[in-house]
Amino acid sequence: MHTLEQLRAGQLAGLRRLTLSCGLADFPREIFDLADSLEILDLSGNALSTLPDDLPRLHQLRIIFCSDNLFTTLPAVLGSCPALEMIGFKANRIRHVPAAALPSRLRWLTLTDNAIEALPDELGKCGQLQKLMLAGNCLSHLPASLANCRQLELVRIAANRFTALPDCLLALPRLSWLAYAGNPFTQARELAALSGAGTAGVAWPRLQLAQQLGEGASGVISRARLDGCTDVAVKVFKGAMTSDGLPRSEMAACVSAGAHPGLISILGTLDAHPQGASGLVMPLIDTAFRNLAGPPSLASCTRDVYAEGVRFDAAQALAIAQGIASAVCQLHAHGIVHGDLYAHNILHADGGACLLGDFGAASMFAPGSPQGDLLQGIEARAFGVLLGELIAHCAAPLPVLQAVQEACLQEDALRRPQFDVIERQLLEMFPA
């Protein structure tokens, strides 16, 4: 975090990334003194409602974040910034997205938690677009031109006003991670899951919280003791909206998933929180388990980041592939797509034992329906990406596993294998 005083004193000359969060109501003109070096500008957490018309003077600017401000319109000047690739305006008051605001080099657009009712047809001209984050708006349709964004891989349209999945998404050849829960067409399934007989509630007074174990975009996970005798993990959601969707949708998917050795299960949903927060109570995971990778970076966009030098032996890689295929097969059989099938949502231990968690982007579908087949094909592509990463970080060649990967990455989603087939193939190739 930098200060306005540092900027005005000339102490930030040559800076590539500037972060200012100090109640700004106006854009500090001194930022233009960094025009020859500044690549990332983060003005989140201020009171801005406009950007200057001469913003393109920041000719090196690739990334701009203006989340948690007071914008009602996405500034049109953004489209004139020559190097701009990433735009993040989460949690503003944006209702209007002008076509002029979309730069030709756009790869990543985050407009989560605003009030947008429509997007311009010109979005389909952003041929390099890979990541589109639109959860928590008022959208009921997407421009048909979006079908032209053939590099688009990750889409979040949860918690909007869609009465059906937009057809333009289902034909995208590289789409791999899709979240659409919390819309009118998913509401009945989610409510039925949460009101089902298998939904157990755990009252807050039964829990004695201990240390915090982790924190993500959607909530805080802490260690706790249930009824004074059982160690558990408790996830308390931070608010009504996450980058992926609604806590209610995540809880519905968790409740519906059923028990499986490769899934992080839940003991129940949280009741009677003193601040009314939603949450989940889960078994405590053995400390031998650790994340398979880190989440995507600003540079990698849609690809996870693995620790430098990480290597798996063939047995580990195959065990992870089998375990995750089996877990996803269970989800699909219960009418759930994970929506975020990534290595950073997988915990693994030595020997290849693994657990798939984080249902924040999970969505429900009708098993056996044509649309359900397409959705499972989209998730198969995510699995193909994961297999490619395992192969790349394996100490030995895995040509047979590569054949499964190639099948999952076919351009036509309906030609990709479903997970019951994938699981069976992996077991036949590499019996336990």
Secondary structure, DSSP 8 states (H G I E B T S, - for coil): ---HHHHHTTTTTT-SEEE--S--SS--GGGGGGTTT--EEE--SS------TTGGG-TT--EEE--SS--SB--GGGGG-TT--EEE--SS---B--GGGS-TT--EEE--SS------GGGGG-TT--EEE--SS--S---GGGGG-TT--EEE--SS--SS--HHHHT-TT--EEE--SSTTTHHHHHHHHTSTT--EEEGGGEEEEEEEEE-SSEEEEEEEETTTEEEEEEEE-SS--SS--HHHHHHHHHHH---TTB---SEEEE--TT---EEEEE---TT-EESSB---TTTTTS-B--TT--B-HHHHHHHHHHHHHHHHHHHHTTEE-S---GGGEEE-TTS-EEE---TT-EE--TTSHHHHHHHHHHHHHHHHHHHHHHHTBSS--HHHHHHHHHHT-SSGGGS--HHHHHHHHHHHS--
